[in-house]
């Protein structure tokens, strides 16, 4: 990917995109919580074809159309998110902190060996609450820690 394209993607992400990660309760996962992370680009559904083309050029993710006439290009796999962050990081202005934190979280996620590691990861995820506008999060590191203590997976 050339520098001009990388800078364009960074500007698009800064303006009409989002980088986020959250914890979702999901008992099919080892610690009963899923790490749910995405990089998303949004546009009016009038420009859905542009997002489809962008998806093909980047090579990761998929495009979906919401009910409110907005289309989203969503990248949710670790490799794709790391790729987009790696190529855009030096050009990002508004979402640089989120991108750096996402890199850290994706790397941490690969090295979870214990419940303590998972709680540390959850604390990193909590930082997105301040960086983004997600004040309604209910699954926080404290909730995860309490749950893991109740399940005797973590000592108080």
Phi and psi in degrees as a GROMACS rama.xvg file:
@    title "Ramachandran Plot"
@    xaxis  label "Phi"
@    yaxis  label "Psi"
@TYPE xy
-80.8355  165.758  UNK-2
-63.2685  -35.943  UNK-3
-64.4921  -45.5923  UNK-4
-64.1707  -42.6867  UNK-5
-61.2513  -41.4384  UNK-6
-66.6743  -38.3469  UNK-7
-62.5138  -46.6015  UNK-8
-61.5233  -40.4798  UNK-9
-61.991  -43.992  UNK-10
-63.524  -40.727  UNK-11
-62.9326  -44.9152  UNK-12
-64.297  -43.068  UNK-13
-59.5978  -40.4163  UNK-14
-87.4363  -52.0638  UNK-15
-124.259  31.8219  UNK-16
-131.403  175.924  UNK-17
-149.612  150.204  UNK-18
-124.501  120.184  UNK-19
-152.712  159.365  UNK-20
-146.865  142.222  UNK-21
-147.711  166.184  UNK-22
-99.4288  130.545  UNK-23
-120.698  134.336  UNK-24
-63.4574  125.967  UNK-25
-158.923  102.612  UNK-26
-70.2821  -5.91691  UNK-27
-80.6138  -6.13172  UNK-28
-96.7451  154.806  UNK-29
-51.3981  -45.0112  UNK-30
-104.831  17.7861  UNK-31
68.7696  13.6025  UNK-32
-136.818  140.216  UNK-33
-101.324  137.036  UNK-34
-86.4328  113.724  UNK-35
-111.341  106.064  UNK-36
-123.767  145.14  UNK-37
-153.117  151.577  UNK-38
-114.521  126.708  UNK-39
-131.866  137.066  UNK-40
-115.089  133.18  UNK-41
-118.706  146.218  UNK-42
-154.499  159.348  UNK-43
-56.3426  144.359  UNK-44
-62.048  -15.2845  UNK-45
-60.4531  -25.3177  UNK-46
-110.428  23.3145  UNK-47
-56.5289  -40.1434  UNK-48
-60.6933  -33.1979  UNK-49
-63.5963  -43.4495  UNK-50
-64.3831  -38.1316  UNK-51
-62.2033  -43.8007  UNK-52
-63.6674  -43.2291  UNK-53
-61.3616  -42.4573  UNK-54
-58.5157  -43.6401  UNK-55
-65.7661  -39.5472  UNK-56
-66.7468  -41.1865  UNK-57
-77.0376  -37.1369  UNK-58
90.751  11.8263  UNK-59
-137.305  156.416  UNK-60
84.0931  -165.263  UNK-61
-155.36  165.157  UNK-62
-114.171  136.828  UNK-63
-134.153  153.904  UNK-64
-107.902  125.478  UNK-65
-83.716  171.063  UNK-66
-74.1458  -13.2252  UNK-67
-99.9743  24.4741  UNK-68
68.0858  26.591  UNK-69
-116.029  137.404  UNK-70
-108.201  146.471  UNK-71
-125.984  135.692  UNK-72
-100.93  114.292  UNK-73
-114.682  129.073  UNK-74
-117.813  116.929  UNK-75
-123.96  -2.00409  UNK-76
-93.6942  147.887  UNK-77
-55.3385  -46.0084  UNK-78
-61.2612  -44.3012  UNK-79
-65.9133  -43.4026  UNK-80
-63.5795  -43.5748  UNK-81
-63.1132  -39.5724  UNK-82
-60.5297  -51.2011  UNK-83
-62.7771  -41.9431  UNK-84
-66.1825  -44.0221  UNK-85
-58.9849  -43.1382  UNK-86
-78.1298  -23.1021  UNK-87
-102.393  -16.0875  UNK-88
-52.363  -45.0566  UNK-89
-69.7839  -14.0477  UNK-90
-103.176  -17.2963  UNK-91
-65.4661  144.203  UNK-92
-118.173  -59.5738  UNK-93
-77.7744  -33.0079  UNK-94
-111.023  20.7696  UNK-95
-62.8581  -45.0091  UNK-96
-61.6147  -41.8757  UNK-97
-61.8714  -42.1413  UNK-98
-64.1619  -43.9244  UNK-99
-63.9354  -43.6769  UNK-100
-64.9959  -39.4002  UNK-101
-62.3665  -41.8178  UNK-102
-56.7431  -46.68  UNK-103
-60.4059  -45.9765  UNK-104
-64.8386  -44.0317  UNK-105
-63.7517  -36.0122  UNK-106
-70.2026  -42.6241  UNK-107
-59.9314  -41.3529  UNK-108
-58.1026  -32.7645  UNK-109
-73.6227  -13.3277  UNK-110
-121.194  36.134  UNK-111
-84.7878  112.113  UNK-112
-115.182  -8.48986  UNK-113
-155.72  169.153  UNK-114
-63.1447  -35.8304  UNK-115
-60.9503  -43.2248  UNK-116
-59.7153  -40.5557  UNK-117
-66.3197  -39.194  UNK-118
-65.3618  -40.6771  UNK-119
-60.7607  -40.5772  UNK-120
-62.8602  -43.4879  UNK-121
-60.4021  -36.5014  UNK-122
-65.0141  -38.728  UNK-123
-63.6661  -41.5738  UNK-124
-63.2928  -35.4128  UNK-125
-57.9057  -29.2523  UNK-126
-62.5133  -24.962  UNK-127
-64.3093  -24.1013  UNK-128
-58.1554  -40.6476  UNK-129
-80.304  -35.3163  UNK-130
-74.8316  -34.3738  UNK-131
-106.16  -173.108  UNK-132
-105.017  45.1798  UNK-133
-106.936  74.1549  UNK-134
-83.3231  -8.72863  UNK-135
-98  12.2972  UNK-136
-60.3706  134.179  UNK-137
-108.112  -24.571  UNK-138
-95.5945  95.8016  UNK-139
-111.406  175.533  UNK-140
-59.2274  -37.1748  UNK-141
-64.336  -41.1284  UNK-142
-64.3326  -44.1655  UNK-143
-62.1042  -47.2642  UNK-144
-60.1265  -47.0381  UNK-145
-59.293  -44.5441  UNK-146
-61.8184  -43.8914  UNK-147
-68.6667  -32.1001  UNK-148
-67.4161  -44.4985  UNK-149
-61.2896  -32.2968  UNK-150
-88.6154  6.29004  UNK-151
58.5512  32.0922  UNK-152
-97.1584  -9.07563  UNK-153
-145.837  140.521  UNK-154
-92.9376  144.032  UNK-155
